[in-house]
């Protein structure tokens, strides 16, 4: 499972987490860097 899949699964299961927890903690939980999480979120926002 890649980082995009892990992020999407987290958002689907716990959407409130993304709104209430700093994104640097979300990135750490997912095992990715802050910049990778920003890239994933930016790519998803374009669609």
PDBQT receptor file of N, H, CA, C and O in Angstrom, charges set to zero:
ATOM      1  N   UNK A   1       0.856  -1.177   0.000  1.00  0.00    +0.000 N 
ATOM      2  CA  UNK A   1       0.000   0.000   0.000  1.00  0.00    +0.000 C 
ATOM      3  C   UNK A   1       0.901   1.239   0.000  1.00  0.00    +0.000 C 
ATOM      4  O   UNK A   1       1.793   1.366   0.838  1.00  0.00    +0.000 OA
ATOM      5  N   UNK A   2       0.660   2.135  -0.935  1.00  0.00    +0.000 N 
ATOM      6  H   UNK A   2      -0.065   2.032  -1.616  1.00  0.00    +0.000 HD
ATOM      7  CA  UNK A   2       1.496   3.331  -1.001  1.00  0.00    +0.000 C 
ATOM      8  C   UNK A   2       0.932   4.439  -0.114  1.00  0.00    +0.000 C 
ATOM      9  O   UNK A   2      -0.132   4.291   0.488  1.00  0.00    +0.000 OA
ATOM     10  N   UNK A   3       1.656   5.540  -0.047  1.00  0.00    +0.000 N 
ATOM     11  H   UNK A   3       2.520   5.661  -0.536  1.00  0.00    +0.000 HD
ATOM     12  CA  UNK A   3       1.266   6.624   0.860  1.00  0.00    +0.000 C 
ATOM     13  C   UNK A   3      -0.077   7.245   0.483  1.00  0.00    +0.000 C 
ATOM     14  O   UNK A   3      -0.838   7.647   1.363  1.00  0.00    +0.000 OA
ATOM     15  N   UNK A   4      -0.374   7.329  -0.801  1.00  0.00    +0.000 N 
ATOM     16  H   UNK A   4       0.245   7.003  -1.516  1.00  0.00    +0.000 HD
ATOM     17  CA  UNK A   4      -1.668   7.861  -1.227  1.00  0.00    +0.000 C 
ATOM     18  C   UNK A   4      -2.798   6.974  -0.713  1.00  0.00    +0.000 C 
ATOM     19  O   UNK A   4      -3.792   7.478  -0.191  1.00  0.00    +0.000 OA
ATOM     20  N   UNK A   5      -2.654   5.678  -0.854  1.00  0.00    +0.000 N 
ATOM     21  H   UNK A   5      -1.847   5.269  -1.278  1.00  0.00    +0.000 HD
ATOM     22  CA  UNK A   5      -3.680   4.748  -0.362  1.00  0.00    +0.000 C 
ATOM     23  C   UNK A   5      -3.848   4.852   1.148  1.00  0.00    +0.000 C 
ATOM     24  O   UNK A   5      -4.971   4.836   1.652  1.00  0.00    +0.000 OA
ATOM     25  N   UNK A   6      -2.737   4.957   1.869  1.00  0.00    +0.000 N 
ATOM     26  H   UNK A   6      -1.825   4.970   1.458  1.00  0.00    +0.000 HD
ATOM     27  CA  UNK A   6      -2.816   5.082   3.329  1.00  0.00    +0.000 C 
ATOM     28  C   UNK A   6      -3.554   6.367   3.719  1.00  0.00    +0.000 C 
ATOM     29  O   UNK A   6      -4.377   6.363   4.634  1.00  0.00    +0.000 OA
ATOM     30  N   UNK A   7      -3.252   7.462   3.018  1.00  0.00    +0.000 N 
ATOM     31  H   UNK A   7      -2.584   7.464   2.275  1.00  0.00    +0.000 HD
ATOM     32  CA  UNK A   7      -3.920   8.737   3.302  1.00  0.00    +0.000 C 
ATOM     33  C   UNK A   7      -5.414   8.638   3.010  1.00  0.00    +0.000 C 
ATOM     34  O   UNK A   7      -6.236   9.059   3.825  1.00  0.00    +0.000 OA
ATOM     35  N   UNK A   8      -5.766   8.089   1.860  1.00  0.00    +0.000 N 
ATOM     36  H   UNK A   8      -5.098   7.747   1.198  1.00  0.00    +0.000 HD
ATOM     37  CA  UNK A   8      -7.178   7.974   1.494  1.00  0.00    +0.000 C 
ATOM     38  C   UNK A   8      -7.938   7.083   2.467  1.00  0.00    +0.000 C 
ATOM     39  O   UNK A   8      -9.081   7.381   2.815  1.00  0.00    +0.000 OA
ATOM     40  N   UNK A   9      -7.323   6.002   2.906  1.00  0.00    +0.000 N 
ATOM     41  H   UNK A   9      -6.395   5.760   2.623  1.00  0.00    +0.000 HD
ATOM     42  CA  UNK A   9      -7.965   5.129   3.893  1.00  0.00    +0.000 C 
ATOM     43  C   UNK A   9      -8.184   5.857   5.215  1.00  0.00    +0.000 C 
ATOM     44  O   UNK A   9      -9.228   5.702   5.847  1.00  0.00    +0.000 OA
ATOM     45  N   UNK A  10      -7.200   6.650   5.630  1.00  0.00    +0.000 N 
ATOM     46  H   UNK A  10      -6.352   6.776   5.116  1.00  0.00    +0.000 HD
ATOM     47  CA  UNK A  10      -7.328   7.411   6.873  1.00  0.00    +0.000 C 
ATOM     48  C   UNK A  10      -8.448   8.437   6.764  1.00  0.00    +0.000 C 
ATOM     49  O   UNK A  10      -9.260   8.571   7.680  1.00  0.00    +0.000 OA
ATOM     50  N   UNK A  11      -8.497   9.158   5.653  1.00  0.00    +0.000 N 
ATOM     51  H   UNK A  11      -7.837   9.048   4.909  1.00  0.00    +0.000 HD
ATOM     52  CA  UNK A  11      -9.542  10.169   5.453  1.00  0.00    +0.000 C 
ATOM     53  C   UNK A  11     -10.924   9.521   5.415  1.00  0.00    +0.000 C 
ATOM     54  O   UNK A  11     -11.886  10.063   5.960  1.00  0.00    +0.000 OA
ATOM     55  N   UNK A  12     -11.015   8.377   4.780  1.00  0.00    +0.000 N 
ATOM     56  H   UNK A  12     -10.234   7.936   4.338  1.00  0.00    +0.000 HD
ATOM     57  CA  UNK A  12     -12.296   7.687   4.685  1.00  0.00    +0.000 C 
ATOM     58  C   UNK A  12     -12.758   7.179   6.055  1.00  0.00    +0.000 C 
ATOM     59  O   UNK A  12     -13.933   7.293   6.403  1.00  0.00    +0.000 OA
ATOM     60  N   UNK A  13     -11.835   6.625   6.815  1.00  0.00    +0.000 N 
ATOM     61  H   UNK A  13     -10.881   6.532   6.532  1.00  0.00    +0.000 HD
ATOM     62  CA  UNK A  13     -12.194   6.050   8.111  1.00  0.00    +0.000 C 
ATOM     63  C   UNK A  13     -12.376   7.109   9.197  1.00  0.00    +0.000 C 
ATOM     64  O   UNK A  13     -13.249   6.977  10.055  1.00  0.00    +0.000 OA
ATOM     65  N   UNK A  14     -11.556   8.159   9.160  1.00  0.00    +0.000 N 
ATOM     66  H   UNK A  14     -10.848   8.267   8.462  1.00  0.00    +0.000 HD
ATOM     67  CA  UNK A  14     -11.570   9.171  10.225  1.00  0.00    +0.000 C 
ATOM     68  C   UNK A  14     -11.462  10.576   9.632  1.00  0.00    +0.000 C 
ATOM     69  O   UNK A  14     -10.438  11.235   9.810  1.00  0.00    +0.000 OA
ATOM     70  N   UNK A  15     -12.482  11.042   8.940  1.00  0.00    +0.000 N 
ATOM     71  H   UNK A  15     -13.314  10.506   8.795  1.00  0.00    +0.000 HD
ATOM     72  CA  UNK A  15     -12.380  12.362   8.290  1.00  0.00    +0.000 C 
ATOM     73  C   UNK A  15     -12.132  13.512   9.264  1.00  0.00    +0.000 C 
ATOM     74  O   UNK A  15     -11.538  14.525   8.892  1.00  0.00    +0.000 OA
ATOM     75  N   UNK A  16     -12.580  13.360  10.498  1.00  0.00    +0.000 N 
ATOM     76  H   UNK A  16     -13.062  12.538  10.800  1.00  0.00    +0.000 HD
ATOM     77  CA  UNK A  16     -12.398  14.442  11.469  1.00  0.00    +0.000 C 
ATOM     78  C   UNK A  16     -10.943  14.618  11.879  1.00  0.00    +0.000 C 
ATOM     79  O   UNK A  16     -10.557  15.696  12.330  1.00  0.00    +0.000 OA
ATOM     80  N   UNK A  17     -10.140  13.590  11.732  1.00  0.00    +0.000 N 
ATOM     81  H   UNK A  17     -10.454  12.714  11.366  1.00  0.00    +0.000 HD
ATOM     82  CA  UNK A  17      -8.721  13.672  12.106  1.00  0.00    +0.000 C 
ATOM     83  C   UNK A  17      -8.010  14.726  11.279  1.00  0.00    +0.000 C 
ATOM     84  O   UNK A  17      -7.216  15.502  11.811  1.00  0.00    +0.000 OA
ATOM     85  N   UNK A  18      -8.282  14.761   9.997  1.00  0.00    +0.000 N 
ATOM     86  H   UNK A  18      -8.927  14.131   9.565  1.00  0.00    +0.000 HD
ATOM     87  CA  UNK A  18      -7.601  15.695   9.112  1.00  0.00    +0.000 C 
ATOM     88  C   UNK A  18      -7.919  17.143   9.499  1.00  0.00    +0.000 C 
ATOM     89  O   UNK A  18      -7.093  18.035   9.301  1.00  0.00    +0.000 OA
ATOM     90  N   UNK A  19      -9.093  17.371  10.040  1.00  0.00    +0.000 N 
ATOM     91  H   UNK A  19      -9.764  16.646  10.200  1.00  0.00    +0.000 HD
ATOM     92  CA  UNK A  19      -9.494  18.724  10.423  1.00  0.00    +0.000 C 
ATOM     93  C   UNK A  19      -8.989  19.126  11.805  1.00  0.00    +0.000 C 
ATOM     94  O   UNK A  19      -8.842  20.316  12.084  1.00  0.00    +0.000 OA
ATOM     95  N   UNK A  20      -8.722  18.145  12.676  1.00  0.00    +0.000 N 
ATOM     96  H   UNK A  20      -8.842  17.179  12.448  1.00  0.00    +0.000 HD
ATOM     97  CA  UNK A  20      -8.435  18.464  14.074  1.00  0.00    +0.000 C 
ATOM     98  C   UNK A  20      -7.007  18.198  14.531  1.00  0.00    +0.000 C 
ATOM     99  O   UNK A  20      -6.629  18.615  15.626  1.00  0.00    +0.000 OA
ATOM    100  N   UNK A  21      -6.225  17.528  13.737  1.00  0.00    +0.000 N 
ATOM    101  H   UNK A  21      -6.532  17.190  12.848  1.00  0.00    +0.000 HD
ATOM    102  CA  UNK A  21      -4.860  17.185  14.134  1.00  0.00    +0.000 C 
ATOM    103  C   UNK A  21      -3.893  17.850  13.161  1.00  0.00    +0.000 C 
ATOM    104  O   UNK A  21      -4.131  17.832  11.953  1.00  0.00    +0.000 OA
ATOM    105  N   UNK A  22      -2.809  18.436  13.660  1.00  0.00    +0.000 N 
ATOM    106  H   UNK A  22      -2.615  18.450  14.641  1.00  0.00    +0.000 HD
ATOM    107  CA  UNK A  22      -1.840  19.062  12.751  1.00  0.00    +0.000 C 
ATOM    108  C   UNK A  22      -1.354  18.060  11.696  1.00  0.00    +0.000 C 
ATOM    109  O   UNK A  22      -1.117  16.888  11.987  1.00  0.00    +0.000 OA
ATOM    110  N   UNK A  23      -1.217  18.554  10.478  1.00  0.00    +0.000 N 
ATOM    111  H   UNK A  23      -1.409  19.506  10.241  1.00  0.00    +0.000 HD
ATOM    112  CA  UNK A  23      -0.854  17.667   9.372  1.00  0.00    +0.000 C 
ATOM    113  C   UNK A  23       0.514  17.015   9.557  1.00  0.00    +0.000 C 
ATOM    114  O   UNK A  23       0.756  15.932   9.024  1.00  0.00    +0.000 OA
ATOM    115  N   UNK A  24       1.409  17.657  10.302  1.00  0.00    +0.000 N 
ATOM    116  H   UNK A  24       1.213  18.536  10.735  1.00  0.00    +0.000 HD
ATOM    117  CA  UNK A  24       2.717  17.026  10.536  1.00  0.00    +0.000 C 
ATOM    118  C   UNK A  24       2.548  15.736  11.343  1.00  0.00    +0.000 C 
ATOM    119  O   UNK A  24       3.319  14.793  11.169  1.00  0.00    +0.000 OA
ATOM    120  N   UNK A  25       1.552  15.689  12.218  1.00  0.00    +0.000 N 
ATOM    121  H   UNK A  25       0.925  16.455  12.359  1.00  0.00    +0.000 HD
ATOM    122  CA  UNK A  25       1.295  14.466  12.987  1.00  0.00    +0.000 C 
ATOM    123  C   UNK A  25       0.653  13.398  12.105  1.00  0.00    +0.000 C 
ATOM    124  O   UNK A  25       0.937  12.208  12.243  1.00  0.00    +0.000 OA
ATOM    125  N   UNK A  26      -0.211  13.839  11.204  1.00  0.00    +0.000 N 
ATOM    126  H   UNK A  26      -0.442  14.805  11.092  1.00  0.00    +0.000 HD
ATOM    127  CA  UNK A  26      -0.823  12.906  10.257  1.00  0.00    +0.000 C 
ATOM    128  C   UNK A  26       0.256  12.289   9.388  1.00  0.00    +0.000 C 
ATOM    129  O   UNK A  26       0.254  11.079   9.160  1.00  0.00    +0.000 OA
ATOM    130  N   UNK A  27       1.182  13.110   8.897  1.00  0.00    +0.000 N 
ATOM    131  H   UNK A  27       1.184  14.093   9.082  1.00  0.00    +0.000 HD
ATOM    132  CA  UNK A  27       2.279  12.616   8.065  1.00  0.00    +0.000 C 
ATOM    133  C   UNK A  27       3.127  11.605   8.826  1.00  0.00    +0.000 C 
ATOM    134  O   UNK A  27       3.494  10.566   8.277  1.00  0.00    +0.000 OA
ATOM    135  N   UNK A  28       3.434  11.894  10.064  1.00  0.00    +0.000 N 
ATOM    136  H   UNK A  28       3.136  12.737  10.510  1.00  0.00    +0.000 HD
ATOM    137  CA  UNK A  28       4.219  10.970  10.872  1.00  0.00    +0.000 C 
ATOM    138  C   UNK A  28       3.480   9.653  11.059  1.00  0.00    +0.000 C 
ATOM    139  O   UNK A  28       4.083   8.585  10.952  1.00  0.00    +0.000 OA
ATOM    140  N   UNK A  29       2.204   9.716  11.332  1.00  0.00    +0.000 N 
ATOM    141  H   UNK A  29       1.714  10.584  11.419  1.00  0.00    +0.000 HD
ATOM    142  CA  UNK A  29       1.388   8.509  11.489  1.00  0.00    +0.000 C 
ATOM    143  C   UNK A  29       1.412   7.668  10.212  1.00  0.00    +0.000 C 
ATOM    144  O   UNK A  29       1.483   6.441  10.267  1.00  0.00    +0.000 OA
ATOM    145  N   UNK A  30       1.353   8.343   9.065  1.00  0.00    +0.000 N 
ATOM    146  H   UNK A  30       1.295   9.340   9.020  1.00  0.00    +0.000 HD
ATOM    147  CA  UNK A  30       1.355   7.633   7.786  1.00  0.00    +0.000 C 
ATOM    148  C   UNK A  30       2.744   7.158   7.373  1.00  0.00    +0.000 C 
ATOM    149  O   UNK A  30       2.885   6.381   6.429  1.00  0.00    +0.000 OA
ATOM    150  N   UNK A  31       3.762   7.626   8.078  1.00  0.00    +0.000 N 
ATOM    151  H   UNK A  31       3.648   8.258   8.845  1.00  0.00    +0.000 HD
ATOM    152  CA  UNK A  31       5.133   7.214   7.756  1.00  0.00    +0.000 C 
ATOM    153  C   UNK A  31       5.697   7.931   6.548  1.00  0.00    +0.000 C 
ATOM    154  O   UNK A  31       6.520   7.382   5.816  1.00  0.00    +0.000 OA
ATOM    155  N   UNK A  32       5.242   9.185   6.338  1.00  0.00    +0.000 N 
ATOM    156  H   UNK A  32       4.573   9.631   6.933  1.00  0.00    +0.000 HD
ATOM    157  CA  UNK A  32       5.733   9.976   5.223  1.00  0.00    +0.000 C 
ATOM    158  C   UNK A  32       6.178  11.338   5.731  1.00  0.00    +0.000 C 
ATOM    159  O   UNK A  32       5.921  11.691   6.882  1.00  0.00    +0.000 OA
ATOM    160  N   UNK A  33       6.839  12.097   4.883  1.00  0.00    +0.000 N 
ATOM    161  H   UNK A  33       7.048  11.811   3.948  1.00  0.00    +0.000 HD
ATOM    162  CA  UNK A  33       7.275  13.430   5.275  1.00  0.00    +0.000 C 
ATOM    163  C   UNK A  33       6.129  14.429   5.111  1.00  0.00    +0.000 C 
ATOM    164  O   UNK A  33       5.139  14.163   4.429  1.00  0.00    +0.000 OA
ATOM    165  N   UNK A  34       6.291  15.574   5.752  1.00  0.00    +0.000 N 
ATOM    166  H   UNK A  34       7.095  15.790   6.306  1.00  0.00    +0.000 HD
ATOM    167  CA  UNK A  34       5.296  16.645   5.626  1.00  0.00    +0.000 C 
ATOM    168  C   UNK A  34       5.148  17.058   4.165  1.00  0.00    +0.000 C 
ATOM    169  O   UNK A  34       4.038  17.283   3.685  1.00  0.00    +0.000 OA
ATOM    170  N   UNK A  35       6.283  17.157   3.460  1.00  0.00    +0.000 N 
ATOM    171  H   UNK A  35       7.185  16.974   3.850  1.00  0.00    +0.000 HD
ATOM    172  CA  UNK A  35       6.228  17.588   2.061  1.00  0.00    +0.000 C 
ATOM    173  C   UNK A  35       5.514  16.555   1.188  1.00  0.00    +0.000 C 
ATOM    174  O   UNK A  35       4.817  16.927   0.244  1.00  0.00    +0.000 OA
ATOM    175  N   UNK A  36       5.675  15.283   1.483  1.00  0.00    +0.000 N 
ATOM    176  H   UNK A  36       6.241  14.981   2.250  1.00  0.00    +0.000 HD
ATOM    177  CA  UNK A  36       4.961  14.247   0.724  1.00  0.00    +0.000 C 
ATOM    178  C   UNK A  36       3.466  14.354   0.962  1.00  0.00    +0.000 C 
ATOM    179  O   UNK A  36       2.677  14.193   0.031  1.00  0.00    +0.000 OA
ATOM    180  N   UNK A  37       3.067  14.624   2.198  1.00  0.00    +0.000 N 
ATOM    181  H   UNK A  37       3.708  14.755   2.955  1.00  0.00    +0.000 HD
ATOM    182  CA  UNK A  37       1.644  14.782   2.495  1.00  0.00    +0.000 C 
ATOM    183  C   UNK A  37       1.082  16.014   1.790  1.00  0.00    +0.000 C 
ATOM    184  O   UNK A  37      -0.031  15.971   1.267  1.00  0.00    +0.000 OA
ATOM    185  N   UNK A  38       1.832  17.102   1.769  1.00  0.00    +0.000 N 
ATOM    186  H   UNK A  38       2.737  17.137   2.194  1.00  0.00    +0.000 HD
ATOM    187  CA  UNK A  38       1.384  18.300   1.050  1.00  0.00    +0.000 C 
ATOM    188  C   UNK A  38       1.218  18.004  -0.435  1.00  0.00    +0.000 C 
ATOM    189  O   UNK A  38       0.254  18.458  -1.053  1.00  0.00    +0.000 OA
ATOM    190  N   UNK A  39       2.148  17.249  -1.014  1.00  0.00    +0.000 N 
ATOM    191  H   UNK A  39       2.931  16.880  -0.513  1.00  0.00    +0.000 HD
ATOM    192  CA  UNK A  39       2.068  16.891  -2.432  1.00  0.00    +0.000 C 
ATOM    193  C   UNK A  39       0.820  16.058  -2.702  1.00  0.00    +0.000 C 
ATOM    194  O   UNK A  39       0.107  16.307  -3.674  1.00  0.00    +0.000 OA
ATOM    195  N   UNK A  40       0.554  15.074  -1.851  1.00  0.00    +0.000 N 
ATOM    196  H   UNK A  40       1.133  14.872  -1.062  1.00  0.00    +0.000 HD
ATOM    197  CA  UNK A  40      -0.630  14.221  -2.013  1.00  0.00    +0.000 C 
ATOM    198  C   UNK A  40      -1.897  15.058  -1.937  1.00  0.00    +0.000 C 
ATOM    199  O   UNK A  40      -2.791  14.910  -2.770  1.00  0.00    +0.000 OA
ATOM    200  N   UNK A  41      -1.978  15.933  -0.947  1.00  0.00    +0.000 N 
ATOM    201  H   UNK A  41      -1.252  16.053  -0.270  1.00  0.00    +0.000 HD
ATOM    202  CA  UNK A  41      -3.166  16.761  -0.776  1.00  0.00    +0.000 C 
ATOM    203  C   UNK A  41      -3.349  17.731  -1.944  1.00  0.00    +0.000 C 
ATOM    204  O   UNK A  41      -4.472  17.974  -2.387  1.00  0.00    +0.000 OA
ATOM    205  N   UNK A  42      -2.236  18.286  -2.441  1.00  0.00    +0.000 N 
ATOM    206  H   UNK A  42      -1.324  18.089  -2.081  1.00  0.00    +0.000 HD
ATOM    207  CA  UNK A  42      -2.304  19.184  -3.578  1.00  0.00    +0.000 C 
ATOM    208  C   UNK A  42      -2.800  18.468  -4.827  1.00  0.00    +0.000 C 
ATOM    209  O   UNK A  42      -3.639  18.991  -5.560  1.00  0.00    +0.000 OA
ATOM    210  N   UNK A  43      -2.279  17.269  -5.064  1.00  0.00    +0.000 N 
ATOM    211  H   UNK A  43      -1.598  16.844  -4.468  1.00  0.00    +0.000 HD
ATOM    212  CA  UNK A  43      -2.703  16.482  -6.225  1.00  0.00    +0.000 C 
ATOM    213  C   UNK A  43      -4.191  16.127  -6.131  1.00  0.00    +0.000 C 
ATOM    214  O   UNK A  43      -4.904  16.185  -7.133  1.00  0.00    +0.000 OA
ATOM    215  N   UNK A  44      -4.655  15.763  -4.950  1.00  0.00    +0.000 N 
ATOM    216  H   UNK A  44      -4.075  15.716  -4.137  1.00  0.00    +0.000 HD
ATOM    217  CA  UNK A  44      -6.062  15.408  -4.779  1.00  0.00    +0.000 C 
ATOM    218  C   UNK A  44      -6.972  16.623  -4.942  1.00  0.00    +0.000 C 
ATOM    219  O   UNK A  44      -8.095  16.495  -5.431  1.00  0.00    +0.000 OA
ATOM    220  N   UNK A  45      -6.503  17.788  -4.539  1.00  0.00    +0.000 N 
ATOM    221  H   UNK A  45      -5.591  17.893  -4.142  1.00  0.00    +0.000 HD
ATOM    222  CA  UNK A  45      -7.339  18.983  -4.645  1.00  0.00    +0.000 C 
ATOM    223  C   UNK A  45      -7.516  19.424  -6.098  1.00  0.00    +0.000 C 
ATOM    224  O   UNK A  45      -8.463  20.141  -6.419  1.00  0.00    +0.000 OA
ATOM    225  N   UNK A  46      -6.612  19.000  -6.969  1.00  0.00    +0.000 N 
ATOM    226  H   UNK A  46      -5.842  18.417  -6.708  1.00  0.00    +0.000 HD
ATOM    227  CA  UNK A  46      -6.700  19.346  -8.390  1.00  0.00    +0.000 C 
ATOM    228  C   UNK A  46      -7.753  18.542  -9.114  1.00  0.00    +0.000 C 
ATOM    229  O   UNK A  46      -8.174  18.927 -10.204  1.00  0.00    +0.000 OA
ATOM    230  N   UNK A  47      -8.193  17.435  -8.539  1.00  0.00    +0.000 N 
ATOM    231  H   UNK A  47      -7.851  17.122  -7.653  1.00  0.00    +0.000 HD
ATOM    232  CA  UNK A  47      -9.174  16.571  -9.211  1.00  0.00    +0.000 C 
ATOM    233  C   UNK A  47     -10.565  16.863  -8.784  1.00  0.00    +0.000 C 
ATOM    234  O   UNK A  47     -11.503  16.222  -9.258  1.00  0.00    +0.000 OA
TER     235      UNK A  47
